[in-house]
Amino acid sequence: MTYARVKGVGTMLATLRGRVRQVAGDHCIFEVNGVGFQVFLPLRALEELSRAEGETLLHTYLHHKDDTMALYGFLDPEEKALFTQAITVSGIGPKTALAIFSVLLPAQFHRAILTEDTGTLRQIPGIGLKSAQRLILELKSRLSKELRKDGEVAGAELPLADAMAALEALGYSGVTAAGVVEKVWRENPDLTVPELVREALRRLAKKG
């Protein structure tokens, strides 16, 4: 068990390493040193954990409100980071924020926020037009700044969006397109859109 040395209840349990003992509809029982934690996770993570063998690392967030506490977990640290951003938005609670990553990959969420795509955001259970607009209003500038960190170029979201759209036009699902394009771009942030698409297609072909 790892404790983050920063202020705030949510960071008291930063990670958990252990084994899955049971997977339910919206959570799993995660055992660490003989102690079972109830952890709520996105559906894709639960599906992956249902097939997991051996120890797994979860990136966790402990949410406290009034007299209740709930532990939320993610296999991807970026999902956790975006989750903590989303719950700062007015009207977006942890369950709705968790639902985001049951529907969208991090790259798809980035794309929807940065391109102001309310249609994609409204596919998420619990998010209507007003909630989608609030997410965009409150998160767009923050996510744009993060994309520019560590030497990343301004406007990087546009090549990402264009490359994803190109793969979708070739018949790949949005989830598949977002996953491979985001991975390629993070490894090679200077690639042009055609280069992103070519490398993504090469990797998809390799997977069969």
C-alpha positions as CSV (number, residue, x, y, z in Angstrom):
1,M,0.0,0.0,0.0
2,T,1.4,3.4,-1.0
3,Y,0.4,6.7,0.6
4,A,1.0,10.0,-1.3
5,R,2.6,12.6,0.9
6,V,0.3,15.5,-0.1
7,K,-2.7,17.1,1.4
8,G,-6.2,16.0,0.7
9,V,-8.3,12.9,1.5
10,G,-8.4,11.8,-2.1
11,T,-4.6,11.3,-2.1
12,M,-4.4,9.2,1.1
13,L,-4.5,6.0,-0.9
14,A,-2.6,6.7,-4.0
15,T,-2.0,3.2,-5.2
16,L,-2.8,-0.4,-4.2
17,R,-1.0,-3.5,-5.3
18,G,-2.7,-6.8,-4.7
19,R,-5.0,-9.5,-6.2
20,V,-8.6,-9.4,-7.4
21,R,-10.8,-11.7,-5.3
22,Q,-14.2,-10.8,-6.8
23,V,-15.6,-8.7,-9.7
24,A,-19.1,-7.3,-9.5
25,G,-21.1,-5.0,-11.7
26,D,-19.4,-1.7,-10.8
27,H,-16.6,-2.7,-8.4
28,C,-14.2,-5.4,-7.4
29,I,-12.9,-6.7,-4.1
30,F,-9.2,-6.1,-4.2
31,E,-7.1,-7.9,-1.6
32,V,-3.9,-6.4,-0.2
33,N,-2.0,-8.2,2.5
34,G,-5.2,-10.1,3.6
35,V,-7.4,-6.9,3.6
36,G,-10.2,-6.7,1.1
37,F,-10.9,-3.2,-0.4
38,Q,-14.1,-2.5,-2.3
39,V,-12.9,-0.5,-5.3
40,F,-15.2,1.1,-7.9
41,L,-13.7,1.0,-11.5
42,P,-14.6,1.8,-15.1
43,L,-16.2,-1.1,-16.9
44,R,-13.3,-1.7,-19.2
45,A,-11.0,-2.0,-16.2
46,L,-13.4,-4.4,-14.5
47,E,-13.4,-6.6,-17.6
48,E,-9.6,-6.6,-17.7
49,L,-9.4,-7.4,-14.0
50,S,-11.8,-10.3,-14.3
51,R,-9.1,-12.0,-16.5
52,A,-6.2,-10.9,-14.4
53,E,-3.8,-13.4,-12.8
54,G,-1.3,-12.5,-10.1
55,E,-0.7,-9.1,-8.6
56,T,-2.1,-5.9,-10.2
57,L,-1.4,-2.3,-9.5
58,L,-4.4,0.1,-9.1
59,H,-4.1,3.8,-9.1
60,T,-6.7,4.8,-6.5
61,Y,-8.6,7.9,-5.3
62,L,-10.3,7.9,-1.9
63,H,-13.4,10.1,-2.1
64,H,-14.9,11.5,1.1
65,K,-18.3,13.2,1.4
66,D,-20.2,13.9,4.6
67,D,-20.1,10.5,6.5
68,T,-19.3,8.3,3.5
69,M,-16.1,7.2,1.8
70,A,-15.6,5.4,-1.5
71,L,-12.5,4.1,-3.2
72,Y,-12.1,4.5,-7.0
73,G,-9.5,2.7,-9.0
74,F,-7.9,2.9,-12.4
75,L,-5.4,0.8,-14.3
76,D,-4.2,3.9,-16.2
77,P,-2.8,6.8,-14.2
78,E,-3.9,9.2,-16.9
79,E,-7.5,8.1,-16.3
80,K,-7.1,8.8,-12.6
81,A,-5.7,12.2,-13.4
82,L,-8.6,13.0,-15.7
83,F,-11.1,11.6,-13.1
84,T,-9.8,14.0,-10.5
85,Q,-10.1,16.9,-12.9
86,A,-13.7,15.9,-13.9
87,I,-14.9,15.8,-10.3
88,T,-13.9,19.4,-9.8
89,V,-16.5,20.4,-12.4
90,S,-19.8,21.7,-10.9
91,G,-22.5,19.0,-11.0
92,I,-20.0,16.1,-11.9
93,G,-19.8,13.6,-9.1
94,P,-17.4,10.6,-8.8
95,K,-19.9,8.1,-10.2
96,T,-20.5,10.3,-13.3
97,A,-16.8,10.9,-13.7
98,L,-16.2,7.2,-13.4
99,A,-18.7,6.6,-16.2
100,I,-16.7,8.8,-18.5
101,F,-14.0,6.1,-18.7
102,S,-16.5,3.3,-19.0
103,V,-17.4,4.9,-22.3
104,L,-14.4,6.9,-23.5
105,L,-10.6,6.3,-23.5
106,P,-8.5,9.2,-22.2
107,A,-7.6,10.2,-25.7
108,Q,-11.3,10.4,-26.7
109,F,-12.1,12.4,-23.6
110,H,-9.3,14.8,-24.4
111,R,-10.5,15.1,-28.0
112,A,-14.1,15.7,-27.0
113,I,-13.1,18.5,-24.5
114,L,-10.6,20.2,-26.8
115,T,-12.8,20.1,-29.9
116,E,-15.9,21.0,-27.9
117,D,-17.7,17.8,-29.0
118,T,-20.8,17.8,-26.8
119,G,-22.2,14.9,-28.8
120,T,-19.5,12.6,-27.7
121,L,-19.7,13.7,-24.1
122,R,-23.5,13.2,-24.1
123,Q,-23.0,9.5,-24.8
124,I,-21.9,9.2,-21.2
125,P,-24.6,8.2,-18.7
126,G,-25.5,11.1,-16.5
127,I,-24.2,13.8,-18.8
128,G,-26.6,16.0,-20.7
129,L,-26.0,19.1,-22.8
130,K,-25.5,21.4,-19.8
131,S,-23.1,19.1,-18.1
132,A,-21.1,18.6,-21.3
133,Q,-20.9,22.3,-21.8
134,R,-19.7,22.8,-18.2
135,L,-17.0,20.1,-18.7
136,I,-15.7,21.9,-21.8
137,L,-15.9,25.3,-20.2
138,E,-14.0,24.3,-17.0
139,L,-11.5,21.7,-18.4
140,K,-10.6,22.9,-21.9
141,S,-8.0,25.5,-20.8
142,R,-6.5,23.1,-18.2
143,L,-6.1,20.2,-20.6
144,S,-4.7,22.5,-23.3
145,K,-2.0,23.7,-20.9
146,E,-1.1,20.1,-19.9
147,L,-0.7,19.1,-23.6
148,R,1.9,21.9,-23.9
149,K,4.0,20.6,-21.0
150,D,7.4,18.9,-21.4
151,G,8.0,20.4,-24.8
152,E,4.7,19.2,-26.4
153,V,3.6,21.6,-29.2
154,A,0.6,23.8,-28.9
155,G,-2.4,22.6,-30.9
156,A,-1.3,18.9,-30.6
157,E,-4.9,18.0,-30.0
158,L,-5.7,18.7,-33.7
159,P,-3.3,16.1,-35.2
160,L,-4.7,13.6,-32.7
161,A,-8.3,14.3,-33.6
162,D,-7.5,14.3,-37.4
163,A,-5.6,11.0,-37.1
164,M,-8.5,9.4,-35.1
165,A,-11.0,10.6,-37.6
166,A,-8.9,9.1,-40.5
167,L,-8.9,5.7,-38.8
168,E,-12.6,5.8,-38.1
169,A,-13.2,6.7,-41.8
170,L,-11.3,3.5,-42.6
171,G,-13.7,1.5,-40.5
172,Y,-12.0,1.2,-37.2
173,S,-14.1,1.9,-34.0
174,G,-13.6,5.1,-32.1
175,V,-12.2,3.1,-29.1
176,T,-9.6,1.3,-31.3
177,A,-8.6,4.5,-33.2
178,A,-8.2,6.5,-30.0
179,G,-6.2,3.9,-28.2
180,V,-3.6,3.3,-31.0
181,V,-3.3,6.9,-32.1
182,E,-2.8,8.2,-28.5
183,K,-0.1,5.5,-27.9
184,V,1.7,6.4,-31.1
185,W,1.5,10.1,-30.5
186,R,2.8,9.9,-26.9
187,E,5.8,7.9,-28.1
188,N,6.4,10.2,-31.2
189,P,4.8,13.6,-30.5
190,D,6.4,15.2,-33.6
191,L,4.7,13.0,-36.2
192,T,2.5,14.6,-38.7
193,V,-1.1,13.4,-39.2
194,P,-0.2,11.1,-42.2
195,E,2.7,9.7,-40.2
196,L,0.4,9.1,-37.2
197,V,-2.1,7.3,-39.4
198,R,0.6,5.2,-41.2
199,E,2.2,4.1,-37.9
200,A,-1.2,3.4,-36.3
201,L,-2.2,1.3,-39.3
202,R,1.1,-0.6,-39.1
203,R,0.5,-1.5,-35.5
204,L,-3.1,-2.5,-36.1
205,A,-2.1,-4.7,-39.0
206,K,0.6,-6.3,-36.8
207,K,-2.1,-7.1,-34.2
208,G,-4.1,-8.9,-36.8
